Amino acid sequence: MSTDDSHHRHHAETLRAAMAGETGITEAALRTAAAARAAGGPPIAEPYDELARQIGAASYRVTDAEVDAVRQATGSDKAAFEIVMSASIGAGLARWDAAARVIAEATDAPA
């Protein structure tokens, strides 16, 4: 069984770098904090904290009110979208990282 995931790791790191880059509408530090919070990291300022935490825990439970609060705080739909996407990327990559660790630690059973 091949466990060479360097191609996938490269894509994950590219995604992380793009999310945290300086080209967004919102501050890179806020996007990075939202990603970390969704991955189980430390709390961040409201209204971002609850939205990012909820995206990480159970995204299907995100409410219109949570998104509206972030939209009002950021001042635009595009900026709010960046926060939602950053949290989604953080949650997804945290799960991917966990799976990659398990795969790396696994060994094939003896024949």
VEXVEX-600003 format. One record per residue (C-alpha): residue in three letters; x, y, z; chain; residue number from 1. Coordinates in nm, 3 decimals, decimal comma. Example, Ala and Ser with C-alpha at 12.3 -4.5 7.8 and 13.67 -1.06 7.14 Angstrom:
# VEXVEX-600003
type	u	v	w	mol	seq
Ala	1,230	-0,450	0,780	A	1
Ser	1,367	-0,106	0,714	A	2
# end
This chain:
# VEXVEX-600003
type	u	v	w	mol	seq
Met	0,000	0,000	0,000	A	1
Ser	0,146	0,334	-0,103	A	2
Thr	0,134	0,608	0,156	A	3
Asp	0,313	0,875	-0,048	A	4
Asp	0,079	1,166	-0,004	A	5
Ser	0,325	1,441	-0,100	A	6
His	0,101	1,549	-0,387	A	7
His	-0,195	1,587	-0,150	A	8
Arg	0,017	1,761	0,113	A	9
His	0,132	2,009	-0,148	A	10
His	-0,229	2,092	-0,235	A	11
Ala	-0,323	2,125	0,132	A	12
Glu	-0,035	2,364	0,197	A	13
Thr	-0,123	2,564	-0,115	A	14
Leu	-0,480	2,595	0,011	A	15
Arg	-0,362	2,703	0,358	A	16
Ala	-0,132	2,965	0,208	A	17
Ala	-0,402	3,102	-0,022	A	18
Met	-0,650	3,130	0,265	A	19
Ala	-0,398	3,315	0,481	A	20
Gly	-0,264	3,534	0,200	A	21
Glu	-0,274	3,910	0,187	A	22
Thr	-0,507	3,941	-0,113	A	23
Gly	-0,839	3,911	0,069	A	24
Ile	-1,089	4,176	0,170	A	25
Thr	-1,061	4,080	0,537	A	26
Glu	-0,742	4,082	0,741	A	27
Ala	-0,529	3,770	0,696	A	28
Ala	-0,505	3,739	1,075	A	29
Leu	-0,885	3,719	1,105	A	30
Arg	-0,912	3,456	0,831	A	31
Thr	-0,634	3,254	0,992	A	32
Ala	-0,798	3,283	1,335	A	33
Ala	-1,135	3,172	1,195	A	34
Ala	-0,968	2,871	1,032	A	35
Ala	-0,793	2,781	1,356	A	36
Arg	-1,113	2,822	1,559	A	37
Ala	-1,306	2,594	1,324	A	38
Ala	-1,029	2,338	1,370	A	39
Gly	-1,078	2,344	1,747	A	40
Gly	-0,844	2,632	1,821	A	41
Pro	-0,880	2,911	2,073	A	42
Pro	-1,181	3,144	2,082	A	43
Ile	-1,175	3,457	1,870	A	44
Ala	-1,373	3,781	1,883	A	45
Glu	-1,747	3,773	1,835	A	46
Pro	-1,935	3,748	1,608	A	47
Tyr	-1,668	3,542	1,431	A	48
Asp	-1,616	3,296	1,713	A	49
Glu	-1,958	3,135	1,718	A	50
Leu	-1,977	3,106	1,339	A	51
Ala	-1,629	2,955	1,306	A	52
Arg	-1,684	2,718	1,599	A	53
Gln	-2,017	2,605	1,455	A	54
Ile	-1,868	2,548	1,110	A	55
Gly	-1,603	2,328	1,268	A	56
Ala	-1,841	2,135	1,491	A	57
Ala	-2,152	2,096	1,276	A	58
Ser	-2,173	2,325	0,976	A	59
Tyr	-2,530	2,221	0,899	A	60
Arg	-2,633	2,400	1,219	A	61
Val	-2,502	2,742	1,114	A	62
Thr	-2,786	2,991	1,137	A	63
Asp	-2,879	3,288	0,922	A	64
Ala	-2,836	3,504	1,233	A	65
Glu	-2,473	3,392	1,274	A	66
Val	-2,396	3,469	0,911	A	67
Asp	-2,583	3,801	0,929	A	68
Ala	-2,383	3,905	1,236	A	69
Val	-2,058	3,839	1,051	A	70
Arg	-2,190	4,017	0,743	A	71
Gln	-2,270	4,323	0,954	A	72
Ala	-1,932	4,312	1,129	A	73
Thr	-1,737	4,283	0,804	A	74
Gly	-1,953	4,524	0,607	A	75
Ser	-2,003	4,312	0,297	A	76
Asp	-2,118	3,979	0,165	A	77
Lys	-1,777	3,914	0,009	A	78
Ala	-1,594	3,972	0,336	A	79
Ala	-1,838	3,750	0,525	A	80
Phe	-1,789	3,483	0,258	A	81
Glu	-1,413	3,497	0,320	A	82
Ile	-1,469	3,427	0,688	A	83
Val	-1,707	3,139	0,615	A	84
Met	-1,466	2,990	0,361	A	85
Ser	-1,167	3,032	0,592	A	86
Ala	-1,349	2,850	0,871	A	87
Ser	-1,456	2,579	0,626	A	88
Ile	-1,100	2,538	0,503	A	89
Gly	-0,973	2,520	0,861	A	90
Ala	-1,228	2,255	0,956	A	91
Gly	-1,167	2,051	0,644	A	92
Leu	-0,790	2,061	0,666	A	93
Ala	-0,800	1,968	1,035	A	94
Arg	-0,992	1,655	0,941	A	95
Trp	-0,755	1,587	0,652	A	96
Asp	-0,452	1,630	0,880	A	97
Ala	-0,601	1,386	1,132	A	98
Ala	-0,669	1,129	0,861	A	99
Ala	-0,319	1,172	0,716	A	100
Arg	-0,167	1,111	1,061	A	101
Val	-0,367	0,791	1,104	A	102
Ile	-0,267	0,668	0,759	A	103
Ala	0,098	0,750	0,823	A	104
Glu	0,091	0,557	1,150	A	105
Ala	-0,089	0,256	1,004	A	106
Thr	0,099	-0,048	0,889	A	107
Asp	-0,018	-0,331	0,670	A	108
Ala	-0,105	-0,649	0,854	A	109
Pro	0,147	-0,928	0,805	A	110
Ala	0,055	-1,170	0,529	A	111
# end
